[in-house]
Amino acid sequence: MRREVTIWENNFVLIFTDAVMLYEAAAACENSDSNSAMAKASVLSVNCALEAEANSFLQSIVMNDKLLTELDKLKTLDKFDFVLQWHTNTELPRGDAHVQTIANMIGNRNNMVHPKVNSRKVIIETNNGPSGITHTEIKPPPRKGQDTKHKLLGRDFELYTDKDAKAALIAMTTFLNAFVEHWGIGYREAEKFLFKAWDGSINARPIMFRTNQIETLVRNKHFLDIQFMGIHGMIEEKA
């Protein structure tokens, strides 16, 4: 039987799972340079997933092409804010920790994709050892009361590891969980704007996905507390 159906393309889940798999690859790498390269790629993919998510949620608003073009120029968090205000008449809680973390991560992404040449004065220690001459930057000890905990902003890109990628994935998941909760829609409604979908389903959810995508998310459920979309029960989970 042949019939005509409509498919709504949406790459959010694809980009999200790519970011998770890049994190897994980084974590499995013993070579620090390879670990760092894949970790940075994972963090960038997380940022791309956030932008894809913001654009997807904008589709919940009926608008003409002119307004859509104007909204497309907004920054990522401003798009989320617009959607929330449109549906609930409340602003995105930018003072909340989970929103500030995303703002920091986006700022860090901007520095990565729009790099500038900067100069700074540092103290260097030079040694002549078995491996030849080495130059090591001597960093001053942290000031009293200075926050030395991991942040998603301001770190040297060369020092990125799988821990940074994992932190970025957790930050995005936490943000989206809270956003959908603020919006007041359940995950079944939210996933209409997350998955590739079609109108050919009969007595089934209209979403489309690849098995490996759901397997990847379920495999990492020990740290990804995904509540903004359904991932369990879509496939037979492996023991």
C-alpha atoms as an extended CHARMM CRD file, in Angstrom:
* protein
*
       239  EXT
         1         1  MET       CA              0.0000000000        0.0000000000        0.0000000000  PROA      1               0.0000000000
         2         2  ARG       CA              1.2850000000        3.4160000000       -0.9330000000  PROA      2               0.0000000000
         3         3  ARG       CA              0.0700000000        6.6630000000        0.5650000000  PROA      3               0.0000000000
         4         4  GLU       CA              1.2200000000       10.2450000000        0.8800000000  PROA      4               0.0000000000
         5         5  VAL       CA              2.3090000000       11.4170000000        4.3210000000  PROA      5               0.0000000000
         6         6  THR       CA              3.9180000000       14.5410000000        5.7510000000  PROA      6               0.0000000000
         7         7  ILE       CA              7.1940000000       14.3400000000        7.6430000000  PROA      7               0.0000000000
         8         8  TRP       CA              8.4000000000       17.1320000000        9.9150000000  PROA      8               0.0000000000
         9         9  GLU       CA             12.1870000000       17.1170000000        9.9770000000  PROA      9               0.0000000000
        10        10  ASN       CA             13.7390000000       17.8410000000       13.3640000000  PROA      10              0.0000000000
        11        11  ASN       CA             17.3950000000       17.2320000000       14.1830000000  PROA      11              0.0000000000
        12        12  PHE       CA             17.3470000000       17.9120000000       17.9320000000  PROA      12              0.0000000000
        13        13  VAL       CA             17.5010000000       14.2570000000       19.0340000000  PROA      13              0.0000000000
        14        14  LEU       CA             20.1720000000       13.5220000000       16.4160000000  PROA      14              0.0000000000
        15        15  ILE       CA             22.3890000000       16.3840000000       17.6290000000  PROA      15              0.0000000000
        16        16  PHE       CA             21.7260000000       15.5460000000       21.2910000000  PROA      16              0.0000000000
        17        17  THR       CA             22.7140000000       11.9010000000       20.8820000000  PROA      17              0.0000000000
        18        18  ASP       CA             25.7620000000       12.8840000000       18.8230000000  PROA      18              0.0000000000
        19        19  ALA       CA             26.8800000000       15.0250000000       21.7820000000  PROA      19              0.0000000000
        20        20  VAL       CA             26.3950000000       12.0840000000       24.1580000000  PROA      20              0.0000000000
        21        21  MET       CA             28.3410000000        9.7030000000       21.9100000000  PROA      21              0.0000000000
        22        22  LEU       CA             31.1800000000       12.2330000000       21.5940000000  PROA      22              0.0000000000
        23        23  TYR       CA             31.2690000000       12.3880000000       25.3870000000  PROA      23              0.0000000000
        24        24  GLU       CA             31.4330000000        8.5890000000       25.5590000000  PROA      24              0.0000000000
        25        25  ALA       CA             34.2710000000        8.5490000000       23.0250000000  PROA      25              0.0000000000
        26        26  ALA       CA             36.1610000000       11.1920000000       24.9950000000  PROA      26              0.0000000000
        27        27  ALA       CA             35.7220000000        9.2880000000       28.2570000000  PROA      27              0.0000000000
        28        28  ALA       CA             37.0840000000        6.1290000000       26.6180000000  PROA      28              0.0000000000
        29        29  CYS       CA             40.1880000000        7.9370000000       25.3090000000  PROA      29              0.0000000000
        30        30  GLU       CA             43.4280000000        7.5250000000       27.2000000000  PROA      30              0.0000000000
        31        31  ASN       CA             45.2210000000       10.0160000000       24.9660000000  PROA      31              0.0000000000
        32        32  SER       CA             44.6910000000       13.4500000000       26.5350000000  PROA      32              0.0000000000
        33        33  ASP       CA             44.7940000000       15.3130000000       23.2090000000  PROA      33              0.0000000000
        34        34  SER       CA             42.1310000000       13.0680000000       21.6620000000  PROA      34              0.0000000000
        35        35  ASN       CA             40.0900000000       13.2510000000       24.8560000000  PROA      35              0.0000000000
        36        36  SER       CA             40.1740000000       17.0540000000       24.7370000000  PROA      36              0.0000000000
        37        37  ALA       CA             39.3080000000       17.2630000000       21.0280000000  PROA      37              0.0000000000
        38        38  MET       CA             36.2370000000       15.0410000000       21.3980000000  PROA      38              0.0000000000
        39        39  ALA       CA             35.1880000000       16.7540000000       24.6200000000  PROA      39              0.0000000000
        40        40  LYS       CA             35.2170000000       20.1430000000       22.8740000000  PROA      40              0.0000000000
        41        41  ALA       CA             33.2230000000       18.6940000000       19.9680000000  PROA      41              0.0000000000
        42        42  SER       CA             30.6930000000       17.3210000000       22.4610000000  PROA      42              0.0000000000
        43        43  VAL       CA             30.2790000000       20.6940000000       24.2050000000  PROA      43              0.0000000000
        44        44  LEU       CA             29.7810000000       22.4220000000       20.8560000000  PROA      44              0.0000000000
        45        45  SER       CA             27.1830000000       19.7990000000       19.9130000000  PROA      45              0.0000000000
        46        46  VAL       CA             25.3480000000       20.4630000000       23.1780000000  PROA      46              0.0000000000
        47        47  ASN       CA             25.1600000000       24.1280000000       22.2320000000  PROA      47              0.0000000000
        48        48  CYS       CA             23.8820000000       23.2120000000       18.7680000000  PROA      48              0.0000000000
        49        49  ALA       CA             21.2390000000       21.0050000000       20.3950000000  PROA      49              0.0000000000
        50        50  LEU       CA             20.1060000000       23.9220000000       22.5610000000  PROA      50              0.0000000000
        51        51  GLU       CA             19.7130000000       26.1390000000       19.4950000000  PROA      51              0.0000000000
        52        52  ALA       CA             17.8110000000       23.3840000000       17.6890000000  PROA      52              0.0000000000
        53        53  GLU       CA             15.5570000000       23.0270000000       20.7270000000  PROA      53              0.0000000000
        54        54  ALA       CA             14.8540000000       26.7560000000       20.8910000000  PROA      54              0.0000000000
        55        55  ASN       CA             13.9590000000       26.8430000000       17.1850000000  PROA      55              0.0000000000
        56        56  SER       CA             11.7690000000       23.7650000000       17.6110000000  PROA      56              0.0000000000
        57        57  PHE       CA              9.7890000000       25.2690000000       20.4810000000  PROA      57              0.0000000000
        58        58  LEU       CA              9.1870000000       28.3900000000       18.4010000000  PROA      58              0.0000000000
        59        59  GLN       CA              7.1150000000       26.1460000000       16.1240000000  PROA      59              0.0000000000
        60        60  SER       CA              4.5360000000       25.9770000000       18.9190000000  PROA      60              0.0000000000
        61        61  ILE       CA              3.5840000000       29.5450000000       18.0270000000  PROA      61              0.0000000000
        62        62  VAL       CA              1.4320000000       30.3010000000       15.0060000000  PROA      62              0.0000000000
        63        63  MET       CA              3.1830000000       33.1200000000       13.1790000000  PROA      63              0.0000000000
        64        64  ASN       CA              3.7530000000       34.5150000000        9.7220000000  PROA      64              0.0000000000
        65        65  ASP       CA              7.0580000000       34.3010000000        7.8710000000  PROA      65              0.0000000000
        66        66  LYS       CA              7.9880000000       37.8970000000        8.7390000000  PROA      66              0.0000000000
        67        67  LEU       CA              7.7090000000       37.3150000000       12.4990000000  PROA      67              0.0000000000
        68        68  LEU       CA              9.4850000000       33.9680000000       12.2080000000  PROA      68              0.0000000000
        69        69  THR       CA             12.3920000000       35.6750000000       10.4190000000  PROA      69              0.0000000000
        70        70  GLU       CA             12.6330000000       38.2860000000       13.1790000000  PROA      70              0.0000000000
        71        71  LEU       CA             12.4960000000       35.6860000000       15.9530000000  PROA      71              0.0000000000
        72        72  ASP       CA             15.1920000000       33.6520000000       14.2390000000  PROA      72              0.0000000000
        73        73  LYS       CA             17.5800000000       36.5740000000       14.8750000000  PROA      73              0.0000000000
        74        74  LEU       CA             17.1040000000       36.3470000000       18.6300000000  PROA      74              0.0000000000
        75        75  LYS       CA             19.7570000000       34.8500000000       20.8820000000  PROA      75              0.0000000000
        76        76  THR       CA             19.1700000000       31.2970000000       22.0790000000  PROA      76              0.0000000000
        77        77  LEU       CA             17.9490000000       32.1470000000       25.5910000000  PROA      77              0.0000000000
        78        78  ASP       CA             15.7970000000       34.9810000000       24.2230000000  PROA      78              0.0000000000
        79        79  LYS       CA             13.9850000000       32.4170000000       22.0350000000  PROA      79              0.0000000000
        80        80  PHE       CA             13.2230000000       30.2640000000       25.0760000000  PROA      80              0.0000000000
        81        81  ASP       CA             12.0910000000       33.4030000000       26.9140000000  PROA      81              0.0000000000
        82        82  PHE       CA              9.7720000000       34.3960000000       24.0510000000  PROA      82              0.0000000000
        83        83  VAL       CA              8.1500000000       30.9470000000       23.9670000000  PROA      83              0.0000000000
        84        84  LEU       CA              7.6130000000       30.9300000000       27.7290000000  PROA      84              0.0000000000
        85        85  GLN       CA              6.1360000000       34.4330000000       27.7750000000  PROA      85              0.0000000000
        86        86  TRP       CA              3.8910000000       33.6560000000       24.8060000000  PROA      86              0.0000000000
        87        87  HSD       CA              2.3610000000       30.5740000000       26.4200000000  PROA      87              0.0000000000
        88        88  THR       CA              2.4540000000       31.4400000000       30.1320000000  PROA      88              0.0000000000
        89        89  ASN       CA              2.9210000000       35.2140000000       30.3430000000  PROA      89              0.0000000000
        90        90  THR       CA              5.9250000000       34.6010000000       32.6240000000  PROA      90              0.0000000000
        91        91  GLU       CA              9.5680000000       35.3580000000       31.9170000000  PROA      91              0.0000000000
        92        92  LEU       CA             12.4260000000       32.8880000000       31.8290000000  PROA      92              0.0000000000
        93        93  PRO       CA             13.8880000000       32.9130000000       35.3800000000  PROA      93              0.0000000000
        94        94  ARG       CA             17.3200000000       34.1570000000       34.3500000000  PROA      94              0.0000000000
        95        95  GLY       CA             18.4610000000       34.4450000000       37.9480000000  PROA      95              0.0000000000
        96        96  ASP       CA             18.0480000000       30.7190000000       38.5570000000  PROA      96              0.0000000000
        97        97  ALA       CA             21.2340000000       28.6810000000       38.6670000000  PROA      97              0.0000000000
        98        98  HSD       CA             20.2670000000       26.3400000000       35.8180000000  PROA      98              0.0000000000
        99        99  VAL       CA             19.5980000000       29.3060000000       33.5040000000  PROA      99              0.0000000000
       100       100  GLN       CA             22.8160000000       31.0980000000       34.4820000000  PROA      100             0.0000000000
       101       101  THR       CA             24.7830000000       27.9260000000       33.7770000000  PROA      101             0.0000000000
       102       102  ILE       CA             23.3510000000       27.7780000000       30.2510000000  PROA      102             0.0000000000
       103       103  ALA       CA             24.1090000000       31.4730000000       29.7380000000  PROA      103             0.0000000000
       104       104  ASN       CA             27.7210000000       30.8040000000       30.7490000000  PROA      104             0.0000000000
       105       105  MET       CA             27.9530000000       27.8130000000       28.4320000000  PROA      105             0.0000000000
       106       106  ILE       CA             26.6020000000       29.8440000000       25.4960000000  PROA      106             0.0000000000
       107       107  GLY       CA             29.1110000000       32.6050000000       26.2430000000  PROA      107             0.0000000000
       108       108  ASN       CA             31.8830000000       30.0320000000       26.2370000000  PROA      108             0.0000000000
       109       109  ARG       CA             30.6200000000       28.6750000000       22.9000000000  PROA      109             0.0000000000
       110       110  ASN       CA             30.7710000000       32.1610000000       21.4210000000  PROA      110             0.0000000000
       111       111  ASN       CA             34.4020000000       32.4230000000       22.4780000000  PROA      111             0.0000000000
       112       112  MET       CA             35.1240000000       29.0550000000       20.8680000000  PROA      112             0.0000000000
       113       113  VAL       CA             33.4600000000       29.7540000000       17.5250000000  PROA      113             0.0000000000
       114       114  HSD       CA             34.5010000000       33.4210000000       17.3270000000  PROA      114             0.0000000000
       115       115  PRO       CA             38.0640000000       33.2370000000       18.6660000000  PROA      115             0.0000000000
       116       116  LYS       CA             40.1270000000       36.3770000000       19.1080000000  PROA      116             0.0000000000
       117       117  VAL       CA             43.8480000000       36.8360000000       19.6560000000  PROA      117             0.0000000000
       118       118  ASN       CA             44.6110000000       37.9370000000       23.2180000000  PROA      118             0.0000000000
       119       119  SER       CA             47.8290000000       38.5960000000       25.0980000000  PROA      119             0.0000000000
       120       120  ARG       CA             48.6730000000       38.1030000000       28.7750000000  PROA      120             0.0000000000
       121       121  LYS       CA             51.7710000000       38.1520000000       30.9630000000  PROA      121             0.0000000000
       122       122  VAL       CA             52.6220000000       34.9360000000       32.8120000000  PROA      122             0.0000000000
       123       123  ILE       CA             55.4550000000       33.3660000000       34.8010000000  PROA      123             0.0000000000
       124       124  ILE       CA             57.2060000000       30.5080000000       32.9490000000  PROA      124             0.0000000000
       125       125  GLU       CA             59.5330000000       27.9090000000       34.4650000000  PROA      125             0.0000000000
       126       126  THR       CA             62.0200000000       26.3680000000       32.0250000000  PROA      126             0.0000000000
       127       127  ASN       CA             63.6220000000       22.9770000000       32.6760000000  PROA      127             0.0000000000
       128       128  ASN       CA             66.0740000000       20.8550000000       30.7200000000  PROA      128             0.0000000000
       129       129  GLY       CA             65.1980000000       17.2450000000       31.4250000000  PROA      129             0.0000000000
       130       130  PRO       CA             65.2370000000       13.7840000000       29.7800000000  PROA      130             0.0000000000
       131       131  SER       CA             62.5110000000       14.8580000000       27.3470000000  PROA      131             0.0000000000
       132       132  GLY       CA             64.3540000000       18.0210000000       26.3780000000  PROA      132             0.0000000000
       133       133  ILE       CA             63.6230000000       21.5940000000       27.2420000000  PROA      133             0.0000000000
       134       134  THR       CA             60.1370000000       22.2010000000       28.6590000000  PROA      134             0.0000000000
       135       135  HSD       CA             58.3440000000       25.4290000000       29.5230000000  PROA      135             0.0000000000
       136       136  THR       CA             55.6450000000       25.3180000000       32.2130000000  PROA      136             0.0000000000
       137       137  GLU       CA             53.3080000000       28.1480000000       33.1650000000  PROA      137             0.0000000000
       138       138  ILE       CA             53.3190000000       28.7850000000       36.9090000000  PROA      138             0.0000000000
       139       139  LYS       CA             49.8210000000       29.6870000000       37.9950000000  PROA      139             0.0000000000
       140       140  PRO       CA             49.3110000000       31.6160000000       41.2530000000  PROA      140             0.0000000000
       141       141  PRO       CA             47.4090000000       29.8600000000       44.0690000000  PROA      141             0.0000000000
       142       142  PRO       CA             43.6950000000       30.7110000000       44.3260000000  PROA      142             0.0000000000
       143       143  ARG       CA             42.8410000000       33.7830000000       46.3520000000  PROA      143             0.0000000000
       144       144  LYS       CA             41.1790000000       33.2790000000       49.7230000000  PROA      144             0.0000000000
       145       145  GLY       CA             37.4590000000       32.7770000000       49.1780000000  PROA      145             0.0000000000
       146       146  GLN       CA             37.8510000000       32.3280000000       45.4090000000  PROA      146             0.0000000000
       147       147  ASP       CA             35.4580000000       29.8130000000       43.8620000000  PROA      147             0.0000000000
       148       148  THR       CA             37.6270000000       27.0400000000       42.4240000000  PROA      148             0.0000000000
       149       149  LYS       CA             34.7910000000       24.6700000000       41.5050000000  PROA      149             0.0000000000
       150       150  HSD       CA             34.2860000000       23.5820000000       37.9240000000  PROA      150             0.0000000000
       151       151  LYS       CA             32.4840000000       26.1340000000       35.7470000000  PROA      151             0.0000000000
       152       152  LEU       CA             31.3480000000       26.0050000000       32.1370000000  PROA      152             0.0000000000
       153       153  LEU       CA             32.8330000000       29.4220000000       31.4480000000  PROA      153             0.0000000000
       154       154  GLY       CA             36.3310000000       30.7800000000       31.3550000000  PROA      154             0.0000000000
       155       155  ARG       CA             38.2870000000       27.5490000000       31.1580000000  PROA      155             0.0000000000
       156       156  ASP       CA             41.2280000000       27.1590000000       28.8250000000  PROA      156             0.0000000000
       157       157  PHE       CA             39.8560000000       25.3080000000       25.7780000000  PROA      157             0.0000000000
       158       158  GLU       CA             43.0340000000       23.2280000000       25.6060000000  PROA      158             0.0000000000
       159       159  LEU       CA             42.2090000000       21.7680000000       29.0280000000  PROA      159             0.0000000000
       160       160  TYR       CA             38.7320000000       20.5030000000       28.1460000000  PROA      160             0.0000000000
       161       161  THR       CA             38.1240000000       16.8740000000       29.1360000000  PROA      161             0.0000000000
       162       162  ASP       CA             35.2180000000       14.4360000000       29.1310000000  PROA      162             0.0000000000
       163       163  LYS       CA             34.2400000000       15.9130000000       32.5200000000  PROA      163             0.0000000000
       164       164  ASP       CA             33.4490000000       19.2050000000       30.7710000000  PROA      164             0.0000000000
       165       165  ALA       CA             31.3560000000       17.4040000000       28.1650000000  PROA      165             0.0000000000
       166       166  LYS       CA             29.4660000000       15.5370000000       30.8860000000  PROA      166             0.0000000000
       167       167  ALA       CA             28.8440000000       18.7890000000       32.7760000000  PROA      167             0.0000000000
       168       168  ALA       CA             27.5060000000       20.4360000000       29.6000000000  PROA      168             0.0000000000
       169       169  LEU       CA             25.1030000000       17.5320000000       28.9650000000  PROA      169             0.0000000000
       170       170  ILE       CA             23.8440000000       17.6520000000       32.5470000000  PROA      170             0.0000000000
       171       171  ALA       CA             23.4150000000       21.4400000000       32.3270000000  PROA      171             0.0000000000
       172       172  MET       CA             21.3360000000       21.1990000000       29.1530000000  PROA      172             0.0000000000
       173       173  THR       CA             19.1650000000       18.3750000000       30.5020000000  PROA      173             0.0000000000
       174       174  THR       CA             18.5460000000       20.2400000000       33.7690000000  PROA      174             0.0000000000
       175       175  PHE       CA             17.6260000000       23.4020000000       31.8740000000  PROA      175             0.0000000000
       176       176  LEU       CA             15.1970000000       21.6560000000       29.5130000000  PROA      176             0.0000000000
       177       177  ASN       CA             13.5670000000       19.7170000000       32.3590000000  PROA      177             0.0000000000
       178       178  ALA       CA             12.9250000000       23.0080000000       34.1710000000  PROA      178             0.0000000000
       179       179  PHE       CA             11.7960000000       24.7980000000       31.0000000000  PROA      179             0.0000000000
       180       180  VAL       CA              9.1460000000       22.2090000000       30.1690000000  PROA      180             0.0000000000
       181       181  GLU       CA              7.9990000000       22.2770000000       33.8020000000  PROA      181             0.0000000000
       182       182  HSD       CA              7.7410000000       26.1070000000       33.7400000000  PROA      182             0.0000000000
       183       183  TRP       CA              5.8070000000       25.8570000000       30.4830000000  PROA      183             0.0000000000
       184       184  GLY       CA              3.3860000000       23.4310000000       32.1070000000  PROA      184             0.0000000000
       185       185  ILE       CA              3.2250000000       20.8330000000       29.3480000000  PROA      185             0.0000000000
       186       186  GLY       CA              3.9560000000       17.1540000000       29.7700000000  PROA      186             0.0000000000
       187       187  TYR       CA              6.7590000000       15.3410000000       27.9950000000  PROA      187             0.0000000000
       188       188  ARG       CA              4.3070000000       13.7960000000       25.5040000000  PROA      188             0.0000000000
       189       189  GLU       CA              3.3250000000       17.2810000000       24.3430000000  PROA      189             0.0000000000
       190       190  ALA       CA              6.9030000000       18.6210000000       24.4650000000  PROA      190             0.0000000000
       191       191  GLU       CA              8.3020000000       15.7800000000       22.3830000000  PROA      191             0.0000000000
       192       192  LYS       CA              6.1610000000       16.8780000000       19.4520000000  PROA      192             0.0000000000
       193       193  PHE       CA              8.6800000000       19.7020000000       19.1060000000  PROA      193             0.0000000000
       194       194  LEU       CA             11.7380000000       17.4890000000       19.7050000000  PROA      194             0.0000000000
       195       195  PHE       CA             11.5010000000       14.4020000000       17.5290000000  PROA      195             0.0000000000
       196       196  LYS       CA             11.2030000000       13.9260000000       13.8330000000  PROA      196             0.0000000000
       197       197  ALA       CA              7.4880000000       13.2880000000       13.2780000000  PROA      197             0.0000000000
       198       198  TRP       CA              4.9760000000       12.2610000000       10.6580000000  PROA      198             0.0000000000
       199       199  ASP       CA              1.2150000000       12.0630000000       10.2030000000  PROA      199             0.0000000000
       200       200  GLY       CA              1.1420000000        8.4330000000        9.1330000000  PROA      200             0.0000000000
       201       201  SER       CA              0.8250000000        6.8160000000       12.5550000000  PROA      201             0.0000000000
       202       202  ILE       CA             -2.3660000000        4.9710000000       13.4160000000  PROA      202             0.0000000000
       203       203  ASN       CA             -2.9640000000        4.4230000000       17.1350000000  PROA      203             0.0000000000
       204       204  ALA       CA              0.6780000000        5.2200000000       17.8710000000  PROA      204             0.0000000000
       205       205  ARG       CA              2.8290000000        8.1820000000       18.8230000000  PROA      205             0.0000000000
       206       206  PRO       CA              3.6790000000       10.2360000000       15.7210000000  PROA      206             0.0000000000
       207       207  ILE       CA              7.3780000000       10.5350000000       16.5300000000  PROA      207             0.0000000000
       208       208  MET       CA             10.2130000000        8.9420000000       14.5580000000  PROA      208             0.0000000000
       209       209  PHE       CA             13.6640000000        7.9480000000       15.8040000000  PROA      209             0.0000000000
       210       210  ARG       CA             16.5410000000        5.5680000000       15.2830000000  PROA      210             0.0000000000
       211       211  THR       CA             16.9790000000        2.7680000000       17.7930000000  PROA      211             0.0000000000
       212       212  ASN       CA             20.5960000000        3.7240000000       18.4910000000  PROA      212             0.0000000000
       213       213  GLN       CA             19.4980000000        7.2340000000       19.5180000000  PROA      213             0.0000000000
       214       214  ILE       CA             17.2330000000        5.9760000000       22.2950000000  PROA      214             0.0000000000
       215       215  GLU       CA             19.7740000000        3.3000000000       23.2960000000  PROA      215             0.0000000000
       216       216  THR       CA             22.4210000000        6.0100000000       23.6740000000  PROA      216             0.0000000000
       217       217  LEU       CA             20.2300000000        8.1330000000       25.9470000000  PROA      217             0.0000000000
       218       218  VAL       CA             19.0620000000        5.1790000000       28.0550000000  PROA      218             0.0000000000
       219       219  ARG       CA             22.6480000000        3.9230000000       28.3440000000  PROA      219             0.0000000000
       220       220  ASN       CA             23.5820000000        7.1940000000       30.0380000000  PROA      220             0.0000000000
       221       221  LYS       CA             20.5290000000        7.5450000000       32.2550000000  PROA      221             0.0000000000
       222       222  HSD       CA             22.7760000000        7.1570000000       35.3210000000  PROA      222             0.0000000000
       223       223  PHE       CA             23.7020000000       10.8380000000       34.9430000000  PROA      223             0.0000000000
       224       224  LEU       CA             21.1790000000       12.1610000000       32.3900000000  PROA      224             0.0000000000
       225       225  ASP       CA             17.9080000000       12.6830000000       34.2480000000  PROA      225             0.0000000000
       226       226  ILE       CA             15.8130000000       13.2480000000       31.1040000000  PROA      226             0.0000000000
       227       227  GLN       CA             12.2760000000       14.3070000000       32.0040000000  PROA      227             0.0000000000
       228       228  PHE       CA             11.5010000000       16.7030000000       29.1540000000  PROA      228             0.0000000000
       229       229  MET       CA             10.8310000000       13.8670000000       26.7150000000  PROA      229             0.0000000000
       230       230  GLY       CA             10.0470000000       10.1830000000       26.9320000000  PROA      230             0.0000000000
       231       231  ILE       CA             12.8540000000        7.7050000000       26.2500000000  PROA      231             0.0000000000
       232       232  HSD       CA             11.7780000000        4.6490000000       28.2360000000  PROA      232             0.0000000000
       233       233  GLY       CA              9.5180000000        2.0340000000       26.7040000000  PROA      233             0.0000000000
       234       234  MET       CA             10.2510000000        3.1650000000       23.1350000000  PROA      234             0.0000000000
       235       235  ILE       CA             12.5500000000        0.2060000000       22.6020000000  PROA      235             0.0000000000
       236       236  GLU       CA             13.2580000000       -3.0010000000       24.4860000000  PROA      236             0.0000000000
       237       237  GLU       CA             15.9540000000       -1.9580000000       26.9390000000  PROA      237             0.0000000000
       238       238  LYS       CA             18.9820000000       -4.2030000000       27.1200000000  PROA      238             0.0000000000
       239       239  ALA       CA             19.8910000000       -5.7260000000       30.4490000000  PROA      239             0.0000000000
